Amino acid sequence: MKIRSAFLAVVISLLLGNTNPVFAEDPTPSPTAPTAISRVDQVAFIQGKYNPIFDAEYARIMAVKKKHSVDSYILLNIDIILKDYNEVRRVIDASMLSATSDLDAMDSYADEETGEFQVTITNLEQLANSRTTITCVKAKKSKKVSGAKPKCPAGYKKK
């Protein structure tokens, strides 16, 4: 029960803890901005701007997953972040393909989500780096125990 409460607290803090206020931009167009950009060019611009950022964030998540592949607590947090990541990418990609979606709104949404993922992944990396894994042995049995300050179960000794 304590683990569930701790997990819930970490997830909530990861997802909601580091939000920044959003301010509206000036609605008047810049005099140097081109007035007739095709939708295809706008989609290409947005994808070129955010796809590398999303790809780098995904690579950071996978690096943490690979490094902490035996820690179920870290893996659970990674699964939650990956579900959110995949849903965001699905929504953005579907909107880019739709002929009626608002590209300015998708540009803002992608910008907001990349910032959110950067903070969330940084928090995940800090959490993962604060946890260690030890091996505990009892006769011929061995167990791996992970945590911020892991301790061997009763009867087991640290290897």
C-alpha positions in Angstrom: 0.0 0.0 0.0 2.9 2.3 0.8 4.5 1.6 -2.6 1.2 2.4 -4.3 0.9 5.7 -2.5 4.6 6.6 -3.2 4.1 5.7 -6.8 1.0 7.9 -7.1 2.8 10.8 -5.5 5.8 10.5 -7.9 3.5 10.2 -11.0 1.5 13.3 -9.9 4.6 15.3 -9.2 6.2 14.2 -12.5 3.1 15.1 -14.5 1.9 18.2 -12.7 4.7 19.5 -10.6 6.7 21.5 -13.1 4.2 23.4 -15.2 4.9 26.8 -16.4 2.3 29.5 -17.2 1.5 30.0 -20.9 1.1 33.5 -22.3 -0.7 34.4 -25.5 1.2 35.8 -28.4 0.5 39.0 -30.1 -2.2 38.3 -32.7 -1.0 40.9 -35.2 1.2 39.4 -38.0 4.7 40.5 -38.5 5.2 42.7 -41.5 8.1 40.5 -42.7 6.1 37.3 -42.4 5.1 35.8 -45.7 1.3 35.9 -46.2 0.7 32.9 -48.4 2.4 29.8 -47.1 1.0 26.5 -48.3 -0.4 24.0 -45.9 2.2 21.5 -47.0 5.0 23.9 -46.3 3.6 24.7 -42.8 3.3 20.9 -42.0 6.9 20.4 -43.2 8.1 23.3 -41.1 6.3 22.1 -37.9 7.5 18.5 -38.4 11.0 19.6 -39.1 11.0 21.7 -36.0 9.6 19.2 -33.5 10.3 15.7 -34.8 14.1 15.9 -33.9 13.1 17.2 -30.4 10.6 14.3 -29.9 13.1 11.8 -31.2 15.8 13.0 -28.8 13.3 12.9 -25.9 12.4 9.3 -26.9 16.1 8.4 -27.0 16.5 9.8 -23.5 13.6 7.7 -22.2 15.0 4.5 -23.8 18.4 5.2 -22.3 17.0 5.3 -18.8 14.9 2.2 -19.6 18.0 0.3 -20.8 20.1 1.4 -17.8 17.5 0.5 -15.2 15.9 -2.6 -16.8 15.7 -4.5 -13.5 14.1 -1.8 -11.4 10.3 -2.3 -11.7 9.5 1.1 -10.1 11.5 2.9 -12.8 10.0 0.7 -15.5 6.5 1.5 -14.3 7.2 5.2 -14.5 8.7 4.8 -17.9 5.7 3.0 -19.1 3.4 5.8 -18.0 5.6 8.4 -19.7 5.8 6.3 -22.9 2.0 6.0 -23.0 1.6 9.8 -22.8 4.4 10.3 -25.3 2.9 7.9 -27.8 -0.6 9.5 -27.4 0.9 13.0 -28.0 2.7 11.9 -31.1 -0.4 10.2 -32.4 -2.5 13.3 -31.9 0.1 15.6 -33.6 0.7 13.2 -36.5 -3.0 12.8 -37.1 -3.5 16.5 -37.0 -0.8 17.1 -39.5 -2.4 14.6 -41.9 -5.9 16.2 -41.5 -6.8 18.8 -44.0 -9.0 20.7 -41.6 -6.9 20.9 -38.4 -5.5 24.2 -37.1 -1.8 24.1 -37.7 -1.1 27.0 -35.4 -2.8 25.2 -32.6 -0.7 22.0 -33.3 2.5 24.1 -33.4 1.6 25.5 -29.9 0.6 22.1 -28.7 3.8 20.5 -29.9 5.8 23.3 -28.3 4.0 22.8 -25.0 4.4 19.0 -25.0 8.1 19.1 -25.8 8.7 21.4 -22.9 6.6 19.2 -20.6 8.5 16.0 -21.7 11.9 17.7 -21.2 10.9 18.4 -17.6 9.3 15.0 -17.0 12.3 13.1 -18.5 14.8 15.2 -16.4 12.8 14.3 -13.3 12.8 10.6 -14.4 16.6 10.7 -14.9 17.1 12.2 -11.5 14.8 9.6 -9.9 16.6 6.8 -11.7 20.0 8.1 -10.7 19.0 8.3 -7.0 18.1 4.6 -7.0 20.6 1.7 -6.7 20.3 -2.0 -7.1 22.0 -4.5 -4.8 22.2 -8.3 -5.0 21.2 -10.2 -1.9 22.1 -13.9 -1.3 20.6 -16.7 0.8 22.1 -20.1 0.4 21.9 -20.6 -3.4 19.1 -18.1 -3.9 19.8 -14.5 -5.0 17.5 -11.5 -5.2 18.0 -8.1 -6.7 16.7 -5.2 -4.6 16.3 -1.7 -5.9 15.6 1.5 -4.2 17.0 4.8 -2.9 18.5 3.0 0.1 17.9 -0.7 -0.7 18.2 -3.3 2.1 18.3 -7.1 1.9 15.2 -9.0 3.1 15.3 -10.9 6.3 17.7 -13.9 6.1 19.5 -12.5 3.0 23.0 -11.0 3.0 24.4 -8.4 0.6 26.7 -9.9 -2.0 
